[in-house]
């Protein structure tokens, strides 16, 4: 696992939490929830890509 991936996930988390707080304090809870869900989807896409690379590596390693 690359350290860059951890920093990207942390950056997305920080950005989402700041946007969530700003939107929640201004009375836009629905948009805050949507921002949180969008951040979760972005992070899950990054993680799924890494898991796919891991499976591909294992497949190539064992010649499957």
MOQUIUR-V418385 format. One record per residue. N is the residue number from 1. RES is the residue in one small letter. PHI is phi as a letter, one per 30 degrees, with the letter a starting at -180 (* if undefined). Layout:
# MOQUIUR-V418385
n:N res:RES phi:PHI
n:N res:RES phi:PHI
This chain:
# MOQUIUR-V418385
n:1 res:x phi:*
n:2 res:x phi:d
n:3 res:x phi:d
n:4 res:x phi:d
n:5 res:x phi:d
n:6 res:x phi:d
n:7 res:x phi:d
n:8 res:x phi:d
n:9 res:x phi:d
n:10 res:x phi:d
n:11 res:x phi:d
n:12 res:x phi:d
n:13 res:x phi:d
n:14 res:x phi:d
n:15 res:x phi:d
n:16 res:x phi:d
n:17 res:x phi:d
n:18 res:x phi:d
n:19 res:x phi:d
n:20 res:x phi:d
n:21 res:x phi:d
n:22 res:x phi:d
n:23 res:x phi:d
n:24 res:x phi:d
n:25 res:x phi:d
n:26 res:x phi:c
n:27 res:x phi:i
n:28 res:x phi:c
n:29 res:x phi:d
n:30 res:x phi:d
n:31 res:x phi:d
n:32 res:x phi:d
n:33 res:x phi:d
n:34 res:x phi:d
n:35 res:x phi:d
n:36 res:x phi:d
n:37 res:x phi:d
n:38 res:x phi:d
n:39 res:x phi:d
n:40 res:x phi:d
n:41 res:x phi:d
n:42 res:x phi:d
n:43 res:x phi:d
n:44 res:x phi:d
n:45 res:x phi:d
n:46 res:x phi:d
n:47 res:x phi:d
n:48 res:x phi:d
n:49 res:x phi:d
n:50 res:x phi:d
n:51 res:x phi:d
n:52 res:x phi:d
n:53 res:x phi:d
n:54 res:x phi:d
n:55 res:x phi:d
n:56 res:x phi:d
n:57 res:x phi:d
n:58 res:x phi:d
n:59 res:x phi:d
n:60 res:x phi:d
n:61 res:x phi:d
n:62 res:x phi:c
n:63 res:x phi:i
n:64 res:x phi:d
